[in-house]
Structures are given as C-alpha cells and as structure tokens.
Amino acid sequence: MMIGLCAVCLLASVALNIFLVRNFYVGDEWKKQRLSSWAEEAAAEAEAVALISCSGHGRAYLDGVVVDGKPVCECNTCYGGPHCSLFSPDCAADADGGDPLFLEPFWMQNPAGSAVLISGWHRMSYAFPGSSFISQELENHIRRVHSIAKNAVTEGKYIVYGTGSTQLLSAAVFALSMNLSSPAKIVAQAPYYPTYRVQTDFFQTAWFGFQGDASELKNTSGDGAEVIEFVTSPNNPDAQLRNGVLQGPHVKAIYDHAYYWPHYTAIPAPADEDLMIFTISKLTGHAGSRFGWALVKDKQVYENMMNYIQIAELGTSKDTQLRALQLLRAIHGQKIFHFAYKTMSNRWEKLSEIVSRSNRFTIQEIPPRFCNFFEEVRGPSPAYAWLKCEREEDSNCRAVLRAAKIIGREGSLFESDDRYVRLSLLRSQDDFDLLLRRLNDLISEEKGAQTM
C-alpha cells in the first residue's frame, strides 16, 4: 500500500515537473522552441551571407547582386575589389549624407537580439485586428525606450507612425493647417534642415506655403497671420538645442527631435511639446527601414495625421513595424546609448583637435551641459560639424573643401552663408577616418604655407 502510494506520488511529481517545464519553455520562453525546417533554412541563408568576408570595408546582403550563386560584397566609399580590400588613395572623403552607419558595429556585436525572421504569411492583411494600422506592442516599446532615454514625455500623448520622420513632417503640416481662417505660413529658424522647404514647396496647397526664416516674422507674429514653425532640437546642421522663435495664439509648432537622443546631445529634460517627431534612423541607425513616429497631444491633430497616413499609404508597412519592434526590444537597457555617445564624443574630440590647429577654419561651439540621462555634466557629441571658412577669399567653403578631397553640404542649402559647410560625423568608421586624414592634410598645408 505504502509502495503504491509512493509510486503515485512519484508519478504526480514527474507529471507536475513536466507541466512546469513545458509551461516555462513553451509558454514564457516560446522563442526557445526548435526552429521549423523553413526557419532553419532561412536563418542559415542569412547567416551564410553575413559571414562573407569583405575585409572589414564592406558588407554582403541577402538582397544584393548575386554572382556565381552568392551575393557579392558592397564596398564602403573609397574601397573596391571583390573583397573590398583595395583602397583608392585619390578618393574624396564623403561627409555629405546623414547615414548613421556609426551604429553598425553595435548591432554586429549584438546580433541575436536584433535579428528578424519573417514567415511568408506574416501580416498579409492591410490592417491589424480591429482595423488598426498600428502595432500596439511596438507602441508600448516606443514609450518604454523614451522612458529609458529620459528624452520625452509620452504620457497623455497619442502616437502616429510614418515612413520615416519625413512623411510625418508633411502629415503634421497638413494636420495643423486644416480649417484655418487663412493659409498658414510655414517657417523655420535659419540655418534649418532643407527638407522643410523642399517638401513644403512640393506639396504646397491653398492651405499653406513656405515663407523662409522664422526670425523674419518675429516682429509680425501678432498680426493675426496663421504660422506653423518647424523647430529642430538639436538643430540640423549646427547641433544647438532650440525653442520656438515665434509665440502667439496663431502660432503652432512642429518639434523635430530626430537627434534628441543621448547619442548626440545632453538631455536637459524630457521634451514635452504638443507635437514631437522622432525617427528610428537616428536612434538605432536603421535609416533604410524608413520608420518614424510622432507624439501628439491634441486628439484632433492626431486624427488628422492618421487620416493623412491612411490616405497616403494605408498605414505603415507591417514588415517595417516588425523590424522596428525587434530593434526596440533589443534596447533593454542603456547599452546602445553609452556606445553611441562614446563613439560620437570621440569623433567630435578628434575633429575638434585637428580644426583647433587652424586659423582658416572653425567649427561651432557646444558647451558642456547637465544630462538627465547620464545624470552628470557631459561634453558634446553632435551628429554634424558646422564648419566655417574664416578667410575673406574663401566665400565658397564647399569648393575649398572639395579641392582638398572633402565632400560636404553647402551652407546655402540651410538658408545660411556659403562660408559654412555641414560635415557629417555619422557615417562609417572608414568614412570618418578618411575625413580626418583629408582635414589634417589640408590644415598641414595651411601651416606649411605660413612658415614659408
């Protein structure tokens, strides 16, 4: 009898443990189940491409050009050859674009948490259940990441998704200009991001038109004219933290906070404006995924923006939302922010040291500030250097740099003087190293000429 009872207890114990183990691994840790054959094949293909050697100066991609049955290396600027091992010594340093490739090493060091494997039947419908175009889980992680970075207040805000921040900027202009008593004047304080002007002019309607520098309207903001001001903080191109120039009952603001992350600036306080726009490209570096979001306080403005996105695109790509979700899930602590700040501050220090040896060139001053994220005073780590040619004869600074094999973006594009050039510090390590080399050569020539 006793032996039989013990046997029953043993069987019950084993059954309970099997249940608990099954519940733990299949319930709470469902991701640890063995891959299906199709998933194993897809994962093996992706890993095989990732392991193709490109000498550290390029990458092979699943969607790249295929030669002899496998994708070929796509080389970084100034590198060539089948394995990207050949450097072109006369190549110009490309510091023009804003590709945030400096974050590529972070994801290569953290490959598992950021990887996405998509089934062929994933989200084939236009909408999520309930006719929604927005992943609720992604929204939850957006709010969580902002709370980690301490850079924005999300409580009491609606969230709108868009194809990068670019589409959201346009959606915001349409949303704010609807039903106004007169056409809205769209402005931004110079120097400003050129897309504000280009995109507003392209989509210009009877509701709005671009009027240029916000400072020129400062003394007329009380005349009853409807105004929408783009406020970029930190600013592109000069990295300065900004507030709106214009005030009044007829003034509305769109805060572009693409660079308001610990990567690029001190965070003095969480941003809490009525309409704020962010983009994943400057947070994780995935510019090609084309995903951004807006935090919107007013329900009517939110609904107007959602209506714009739905008419334009029937919502944001479900595949893109899944990729964004997986990337934000991988941000489960402060690791990416420390990596990004260390990289960008180091780049700024190296560039500043070289430029400080010159009497011909200067870059913007960015004072140390207390950072709410790091909880201490920290130095600058901007996305761009706003370089100025100081000599009177150097009125076209871009041409001066181009002659020295440096490609930058001219100041006039930002409604500034062409004595200024924006130099991107965001690109790959190869790009940045070559930029330093070309600048050092240019300034060494300047010093050599002074001693002759």
N, C-alpha and C positions, 0 to 999 in steps of 0.2 A: 504493500500500500504506500509506504513511505517512498520506495524507489519509484513507483509510478507517479507520485505527486511531484517528485524532483524532476522526473523526465518532462512532465507537463510544464513545470516552471522554466526548465531549460529551453524547451521549445518556444515558450512565450517570450523569454528573454531574447532568443535569437530573432524571432519574428519582429519584436519591438526594435531591435538594433537595425534589422534590415529596413524596416519602415523609416527609422530616423535617418539612416544613411541615404536611402533613396530620396527622402524629402529634402535633405541637405544638399545633395548634389544635383538632383533633378529639379527641385523646387527653387531654392535660394541661389544655387550656383548652376543654373541650367546651361551656362556657357561652357561648362567643363565636359559636356557630353561629347562623345566621339563624333567627328565630322562625318557627314554623308560622303559618298563617293564623289558626287559632283562638287561638293565644297572642297574636298581634299584636292581634286584636280585643279580647281580654280586657284586655291591657295598655293599649290605647288608651282603653277604657272607664274603667279605674281612674284613669288619668292625667287624663282629662277631668273626673272628679268631684273629684279632688284640686286641680284648678285653679279650681274655682268660688270666686269671691270672697265671703268672709263678713266683710270689713272688719277682719280680724285678731282678731275677737272670737267666732269660732265656726268650725265645720267642716261640710262636706258629706261624706256617706258613701255608699258603694255600696249599703248595706242600709238607707239612710234613707228617710223618707217621700218619695214621688215626686209632684210637682205639675207639670202641663204637660209631662210626659215626662222630667223630670230631678229628681234629689234636691235637697231644699231644705236651707238652712243650719240647723244645730242650734247655737243660740247659747249662749255662756258665761253663767253666772249674772249676772243684772242687765242683760243686753243682749237686745234684741229687734229686730223688723223683718225684712223679707225678706233683708236682708244683714247683720243683727246690728249695725247702725250706731247703734241707739237705746239710750242708757244710761238706766236708771231711777234717778233721783237718791235716791229713798227706799228703795232696795233694801238688804237686810241683807247684810253680808259673811259668806259661808259658810265657816267654818273648822272644820266638824264632821267631814267624811269624810276618808278616807285615800287618795283617788285621787291617784296620783303623776304628775299632769299637768305638773309642772315639767320633765319629761324630753321632752315633746312637741317643743320646739324642736330638741333634739339630733337626733331622728330626721328632722325636716324638713330639717335641714342635711346629713343623711347618708341620703338616700332610697334610693339604688341598692342598697347592700349589705344592707338590711333588708327589701327587698320580696320578696313570695312570690307566685308564680303557680301555682295548683293545677289540675291536669288533672281532668276529670270522672271519670276512672278511677283516681285516686290512692288507694292503700291501701284497697281496698274490703273486704278481709278483716278479721275481728276481730283477727287476730294478725299479727306479723311472721313470716318464715320460722323454723322451729324452735319454733313455738308460743309465742314470746316476745311480751310486751306492751310491750316497751321498745326504743326505737331505740338501738342500740349507738353510732351516730355521735353522737347527742345526748349520751349518757353521756360519751363522750370529750371533747366540748366543755365539758360541765359541769366535769369535772376540770381542763381547761385554764384555764377562766375563774377557778376558785378559785386556781390557781397564779399567775395574773396578779395577782389582788387580794390574795393572800397572807393570806386570811382563814380558811382551813380546810384541815385535813389530809384528803386524800381517799384516800391510800394505805392499804390494808388495810380499806377501807370498802365495803360494798355500797350501791347506790343504788336507791331506790324512788321512782317518780313518783306524783303525785297531782293531783287537781283543786284547784290552789292549795294553800297550806300548811294551810288549814282542814281539808281532808279528811285530810291526813297527821297532824295533831294527834289526830284521832279514831282513826285507824288505829294510831297509836303507843300510845294508851291501851289499846285492845283487845289489842294485841300484848304489852304489858308486864303486863297483868292476867290473862292466861290461866294457868290451872293454879296459881294462888297458893293458899296454905293458908287464906286468909281474904280477904274483899272489900277491895280497895285503896281507901285514902283519897286522893282527888285534891286537890292543894293548889297554891297559887301565892302568892308573897310580894306583899302589897299595897303600892302600887297595882299591879293587874295587868290585863291585856287581858281585857275582859268575855267574849269568846268562849270562854275556858277554862271558865267557869262555865256559860254558856248551853248550849254544846254538850254538855258532860258531863251536865248535868241532862236534856237532851233525849234522849240515848242511854243514859241510866242503866240498868244491868242489875244482876244479882246479883253481878257481878264487881267493880263499883266504884261510888263515889258521890262527889260533890264536897263537900269539907269546909271550903273557905274559905282563910283566910290561913295560909300555911306557918309564919309566925313563932309562931303559937299552938300548934304542935306541936313547937316546938324542944326543949322540956324533956321531951317524951314520946316522942321518936324511938327510944328504946331499949326500949320496952315490947313489942316484937315485932309491932306492927301493920304491915301492908303499906302503903307510901306511894309514890305517884307524884307528883313535883313538877315543875310547869312552871317553867322558868327562862328568862326573856326577857332577852336581852342583845344590844344595848342595849334597855332596858326601854321598853315602850309602856304608860304615857304619858310618863315623865319622862326618858327617854334615858340612864339610868345603866347602866354596864356592871355585870353581876351574875354572881355564882356561886350555886350552890345553898345554901339555908339549912340543909337537913337532911342528915345523914350517917348511915351505918349499913348493916348488911347487908340490911335490909328496905326500904331507900330506893332508888328508881330515879328518874332524871331525864330529862326531855324538854327539850332546849335549843332554844328558838325563836330562831333567828338571822336572822329576816326582815330586820332592819335592820343586820346586821353586815357592812356594806359601806363602803368609803371615802367614799361619799356622805354618810353620816350619823354616822360615829364614827371616832375614831382606832382603828387595828387594832394593839393592843399585841403580839399574837402570833396565829398561826393557831389557830383553835379546834380542839380535838381530843377532844371528848367522845364518849361511846359512841353517842348518838342525837342528831343535829342536823338541824334542819329549816330550809329556805330556800325562797324564793318568787321567781319571775321578776318579779312585780309591783313589788317594791321594788328590783330590780336594773335592769331595763330600763324600767320604768314601765307595762308592759302588764298591768294588773290584770284587764282583761276577757278575757284569754286563759286565765285560770284554770289556771296550771301551777305546780307546786312540786315539790321533791324532798327526800328525806331521805337523810342519810349515816348508815349503820348499821353498827356494829362486829360485833355478835353475829349469827351466821347464823340462829339460831332466831327471834330477834326480826325479822330481815329477812324470813324466810319467812312469819311470822305477818302482818306488814304487807302483804306481797304478796298473801297469801290474802284479806285484808280488801278490798284494792283490786279484786281479780279478782271477788270475790263481789258487791261493791257496783256495779261499773261495767264488768266485763270489760276492765279496763285503761283507761289514759288515752287520750283522743281522738288518733288518728293525725294529724289535721289540726292539732291543738294542738301535738303534738310537732314537726311540720314547721315551724310558725311559731316555736316556741322555738329549734329548731336554727338557723334562718336568723338570728334575732336574736343568738344567741350567736356564730355565725360572724362577725357584724359587729363583735363585740368582739375585735378582733385586736391590741389594744394598750391603752394606758392612757387613751385619749381620753375615753371616757364617764365614767370615774371623776374625771378632772380637771374636766370640765364640770359634773358633778353636785355635786362638793364646792364648786366656785366659786359655783354658784347657791345652794346651801343655806347656806353660810357667810355669803354676802352677805345672805341673808334674815334669818338669825339676828342679824347685826350691826345691821341696820336696826330689827328688832323690839326688840332689847335697848336700843338708843339711846332709843327712844320710851318704853319702860317705865321706864328709869332716871330719867326726869324725874318719876316719880310716887311719892307716898307711900302711895297707895291700893292699888297692885298690885305684885307681884313675880313673877319667873319663876325657874326652877331654875338653880342654878349648875353649870356644866360646866367643869372646869379643863382647860387645855391638856395634851395628852399626846403622848408619842412614838408615831408611827405607823409600823408595819412596812412599810406600802405606800409612803408618801411618803418614808420614811427620814429623818424630821425631826419635831420637835415641831410639832403643829398645833392650831389652835383648834377650837371646837365647830361643828357643822353639823347639829343634830338635826332629826328629822322633825316633832317636835311641841314646842310651848311648853306647859309645865305651869304655868299662871298661877294665882296665889293672890290673893284679895281679903283685904287685911290689916285692914280696918276691922271692928270687932266687929259692927256692924249689918249688914254685908254677908255674912250667913250663907249666902245663896243666890247664889253668884257668877255662875252661868249667867244668872239673872234680871237681875242688874246689867248684864251684857254685852248681853243680849237687848234691854234697854231702850235701849241705845246702838247698836242695829242690828248686833250681832255675834253669830253663832251658833257656840257651842262645845259641847263634850261634858262634862256634869257629872261631878264627881269621884266621886259615889256609884256610878256605873256601874263604876268601877275599884276598888270597895271602899275608897274614901277619903272625905274630908270634902267636902261641897258648897261649901266655901270655895275649892275648886280647880276649874279648868276646863281641859280639853285643847283647845289651838288647833292646827289642822293648818297646817303650813308647806309641804305637799306639792302643793297644788293649782295651778291655772293662775296665770299672772302677773297676769291680771285679778283673780282672787280675792285674791291676796296684796296687790296694790296697794290694793284696797278695804279689806282688813283693816287695813293701816297707816293709811289715811285715817280709818277709824272709831275706831281706838285713839287716834290723835293728837287727834281732836275730843274724845273722852271725857276724856283727860288734860288737854287745854287748858281744858275746863270746870272740872276739878278745881282747876287753878291759878288760874283766874279767880275761883272761889268763895273761895279762900284769901286773895286780895288785896282782897276786898270788906269 
